[in-house]
Amino acid sequence: FYFIETNVVLFLLFVFSAFVTSKMTTDLSTKNRRVSTLSIPVTSFENWFSRWFTYVVLFFIAFVVVIFIADEVRVLLFNAVLPADWHGHILHNKLNFQHLALMVGTYLFFQSAYILGSFFFPKNTFVKTSIIGFVYFMLLGFFAYLVDKYTHCGGIDLSSKTPLTIITFSLALINWVLSYFRFKEMEIIDRL
């Protein structure tokens, strides 16, 4: 039961973060808005970092606070109806550090992909990034299937999550750096 609730919360976190971060550059979608936004007297990094901080850090904090409040209200309501020994907090799940690090890394990679997409597609960001991500992961899955089928290696052992965690954090960092350089490129092009 707790597993299902945790997965629902994670699904909501991923979907809402993708939608919110895809709106990171809505003020850069038209030429007039772009000129007014890019003419603010700050460096490119300060402008990008303020956006990153708002859409990554502050969004995550706000989401966690809302989930805690919703969970407490849910528990209070169900405790009035269900027996006294019922403990329904979502966060009672015991996660080890490797699983938690992998989930955080996956979340940051997923969100960074939508941040990068917002800088490449100023209009219809969510839809375009979702389509490209879907095609990318289908091709990646097909490639993994072919490698597994023709190399006869018997699958990949994922008992140690450390390499996968390092890869997800690295890809998130690469996406953030690429989005920063794309933002600088947008600024240079639009000032000409």
N, C-alpha and C positions, 0 to 999 in steps of 0.2 A: 504494500500500500504506500509506504513512504517512497519507494522507488518511483512509482508513477507520479506522485506529487513533485518530487525533485525534478523529474524529467519535464514536467509541465512548466515549472519555473524556469528551467534552463532553456526550454524552447521559447518561452516568452521573452527571456533575456536576449536570446539571439535574434529573434524577429524584431523586437522593438529597437535593439541597438542598430541593426541593419537599416531599419527605416529612418531612425533619427540621424545616424551618421551619413546617410545618403543625402540628407538635407543640409549638410555642412557648408555647401557652397551655393545655397539658393540666392544669396546676395550677389553672386557673380554670374547669374544666368543671363542678364541683359546688359547692354553696353552702358546705359546710364547708371545702373546700380553698381557695375564693375568700377566705373570711374570714381564714383563717390566712395566706394569701399577702399579702393586701392590708393586713393589720395590722402588717406589718414596718415599723419606723420609718424609712422612706426616702421621698424625694419621688417623685412619679409619674414624673418624667423619669429619675431614677436607676434605678428599677425597670424601666422600659421600655428604657433604654439598656443595662443589664446583660443583658437578654434579647437585644436586638439584637446586641450585641457577641459574645455567646456563639453565637448561631445564624447570624450572617452572617460575622464575621471569623474566629472560632476554627474554625467548621466548614470554611471555605475553606482555612485553613492545614492543618488535619488532613487534608482530602481531598487536597491537593497532596502532603503528605508521604507518604501512603499510596500515591498513584499513582507517585511517584518510587521508593519502595521496591519496589513491584510491577514497575515497568519495569526496574529494575536486576536483580531476580531473573530476570525473563523474558529479559533480554539475556544474563545469565550462563549460563542453561540453554541458550539457542539457540546461543550461541557455542561451546558444547561439541559441538554436533551439526552446525552449518552451517559453511560456509567462513569463513576468517579475515577476508575483506574485507567480511563482512556487518556492517552497522551498523543496529541495529534500535531505537534510542531513539525514543520517541514525540516527544520534544521537539526533534528535529532539524528539524522543519518551520520554514521561514522565514516569519514573519508580519510584515507591515508594521504600522506603528503604527495606521493607520486600521482595519484588520481586528481587531487586538487590542482597540482601544478599543470597537469596535462589539460584539465578543463579550462583553467585560466589562460594557458597558452593558445588553446583552440579558440576560445572566445576572442582574445586579442587579435589573432590572425584573421578570424572571420570579420571582426569589426574593421580591422585595418584594410581589408580588401574593399569594403564599402567606402571607406575614407578615400582610398586611391581611386575608386570608381567615381566618387563625387567630383574629383578634380579632372578626370578625363571626360566625363559626361555632365556638363552643367545642367542639362535638361533631361528629365525622365531618368534620373540617376538610379533609382531603386530598381526599376524594371530592366534597364540595360545591364547593370552590374549583376543582377540576378541571372539573367540569360547567359551572360558570359561565364559566370561562375558555374552554372549548371552544365554548360557545354564543356568547360575545363575539367570538372570533376568526372563527367562521363568519359571523356578521353583518357583521363588519368586512371580511372577504373578499368577501362578497356585495355590500356597499356599494362597495368598490373596483372590483369587476367592473362594476357598473352605471355608476359614474362614468367608467370607462375606455370602456365601450361607447357611452354616450350623449354624451360630450363629444368623442370622436374626437381625443383629445390624443396618441394613439400611445404610450401607456405612460409610466411615470415613469422618468426617468434616475437610476439609483442609482450612477453612476460615482464621485461624491463621497459618501463615507459620513459626512461630518461632520454634516449636518443630522439624519440618522437616529440618529447617536450622541448628539447633544445631546437629541433627543426621548427616547431610552431612559433616559439618566441623569436627565432631568427627571421622567419618569414614575416612576422608582424613588424619587426624592426625595419626590414627591407622595404615593406610597403609604406611605412611611415616616412622613411627617407625619400622614397620615390614620390610620395605625395607632396613632400616639402619642395623638392626640386620642380615638380610640375606646377606647384603654386608660384614659385619664383618665375618660372617660364611664362605663366599666364600674366604675371605682373609686368614682365619685360615686354611681352607682345602687346599688351593692352596700353602701355604707356607710349608706344610709338605712334 
